[in-house]
Amino acid sequence: MAKTAPRRQRRGSAWYWKQTDSWYYTPSGTKQRVALFDEEGRRIRGQANKQAAGLALARVQVAAGFKPKSKLAGTSTVVPRQWLVAQVCSEYLQQCERRVAAGSMSHDHRESAIRYLNELAGYCGAMPVSELKRGHVASWVESHTNWRSPATRRNAIAIILAAFNLAQSEHHVRNPLRGLKKPPPQPKLISFSAEDERAIYAAADKPFRDFLFAAIHTGLRPFCELAKLTAEHVEETPRGMLWRVYSSKTKKTRKIPVRPEVAELARKRMLNAPKQSGVPIFANPQNKPWKKVTGVHRFMAIRRKLGWNDDPARKRYSTYVCRHTFAHRMLSGFWNGGTGCSIEVLAELMGDTPKVAFDHYGREWGQHYQEPLWTAIAGPYHP
């Protein structure tokens, strides 16, 4: 029986030469054989190292300003013969720009997408999507030894998956990363004590103090919800004040009641931020919404002023801990005589799903989760 001829490598891809046990590529328009090298400058050897060879070729093509061949469709539209990783990244970043302009995406998400996708494009941007494997992305993530937090790796992978999901849904480009696992979310179990809260207020100026007070007592996301709240979002009812809160993170609006002390503060501040003024209720000293970068620097200054940077727990405090403090206090009954609320109630107040609220807070802080476990093994608790 005649031997089956070996399958030819697709034009423009890396190829293996058994005689030298090495990987090569052939530059377009030539018949040259050019060896491929890893990031350490070592020649890539071994037939099993096809993935490493593909990445090496992608780096070569990126460095050479590689652009895919294209053809005209009609009279003006250029259609690529095959999608590259860099094109997927570019399409997603363009959508980010459009959504930020429309107010349906936060600036922080766009900045994170720019950072991660530009890095990925530099790593393997010239690789055809059809050749990309989950292992490529996993190797890229593992190469960032400074990404110590699982949350950083989780965010990077989530953005990359979003980019390839968009390419599949909008341009019918098969997503080769389906099934790529993200690190599990890590609960953020730190909150302010009452003593810490008083110290923070004493170290802050009045506009930032009012902002932090409202954040701790409502649990709103500081910069994409609370900072944008205006008098138009406030409703007075016989039972008290309600806020209509829109989140640019979840793209949903919810209506929540607020505690009497928060309602009183809001009424005072609305004297300088009435309806149709465009001024946020909890504005900064310039009557503008607080921005995340400003809030971060303000809180860092508070930590330095209070000498908390050397404290192993307090050095982790940030503006976002206000939201965690609200969750902790609601679940523990801090404001309700020791009777904690349920996960479902907390989720509605905070604008999360019950699963997210449980994963982040309920397992450690939720009485409605822990008490049945104690009752099952030891009976009701009698302090």
Secondary structure, DSSP 8 states (H G I E B T S, - for coil): ----------TTS-EEETTTTEEEE--TT----EE-B-TTS-B-BSTT-HHHHHHHHHHHHHHTT----EEEETTTEEEESS-BHHHHHHHHHHHHHHHHHHTSS-HHHHHHHHHHHHHHHHHHTTSBGGG--HHHHHHHHHT-TT--SHHHHHHHHHHHHHHHHHHHHHH----TTTT--------------HHHHHHHHHHS-HHHHHHHHHHHHH---TTTTGGG--GGGEEEETTEEEEEEEETTTTEEEEEE--HHHHHHHHHHTTSS-TTS---TT--TTSS---HHHHHHHHHHHHHHHT-TTSTTGGG--TTHHHHHHHHHHHHTTTTTT----HHHHHHHHT--HHHHIIIIIHHH-HHHHHHHHHHHH-----
